[in-house]
Amino acid sequence: MLSPYAHLTKIYLGHTGYWLPISLTGKPSEFDKTIIEGRYDYYVKAPIVAKPADLQFLLQESHGFIVMDGMSRIRLPQFLPVISGHPGMQLLYHDGKGLSEIWLFKF
């Protein structure tokens, strides 16, 4: 599971998955505090997918799901071309409007 909300992935699914790094507050000073050793998120120690090339590697070498919402799509635009351009990507679910939109992809 790849998600901008690794802490919720841990709560709801019981494992950390991978973290698409997003600032929940939009403040860089607070965002920097949520990263440990440049590799893990602070709350559940989920590995960070730091850049589009890292995401591309994961998509090619494994399988799973990506969950995104409206806010994460706004704050993580660099990942969108990788997701939409991956040949094995399937959109399983999409609903809502604006920041409340939810997308579930399978790869």
N, C-alpha and C positions, 0 to 999 in steps of 0.2 A: 504494500500500500504506500503510495506517495501522496502526501497531503501537506498543505501549509499549516495544518493544525495537528502536529504529531502528538501533543498531549491529549487531544480528543480521540485520536486513533487508539492510543493506549487505553483510555477509559472505556471506549465503546467496543473495541475489537480485541483488547487484551495483549496487543503487541505494539511496538513503536513504529514499525515501518520506516520510511525515509521522510525527511523533512524538506519541503520546498520552502526555503527561508523567507519569511515574511515578518514585517513589523506589525504587530497588532495595534500599536498606537500611532505609527507613522513617524515616531521620533527616533532618529539615528542613535542617539545616546542610550536609549533604552534597548534598542535592537541589539547593539553591540554586547550588552550584558547577557543576552540570551544565547550566546554562542560560546561553547567551551572548546578551547584548543583549536579553534577554527574548523572543527570537524563534527561537533555534536551540538544538539540543542540542550539548553540548560535544564529543562524540566524532566524529560524522559530519556535523555541521551540518544535520541534518534540521529542517525548519520545524516549529514547535510548534503543535499544535492545543490552544490554551490553555483553551478553555471550550466548553461545549455548543453555543453559537451558532456558533462557528467550525466545529465538526463538522457542524452542520446545513447550513451554507453549502457545505462540501465535498461533502456527500452530494447536494445539489441541483444543483451545478454540474459535477460530474465523475463518474467511475465508477472502480471498483477493488475492493479487498479490505480487510477488517479482520481482524487476527489478535489474539485476546485469550486469556489464560490465567486460571486461578483467582485468582492473586495480583492481576493487573491489574483484574479485575472487583471485587475487594474494595477496592482502592485508588483506583479511578476510577468510583465509583458514579454520579456526575453525568452520565456519558456513556451509561449503559445505556438510559435512556428514549429518547434520540435514536436509538440503534441499533435498539432493538426497535420503535420507532414509525415508522421510515422505511418508506414503502409499497413501495419497490423493493428492500428488504433481503431477501436470501436466505441462510439458514443452509446452507452447503455441507458442513460437517464439524463434528462434536462428539464428543469421546471423553475418557475419563479421569474421575478423581474428585478433588475437593478442589482443592488448589493445582496439581495436575497436569492439570486439565481444560484442553482446548484447544477454542476456537471459531474457525471460519473463516467469515466472511461475505462475500458479494459484493453490491455495490450498483451 
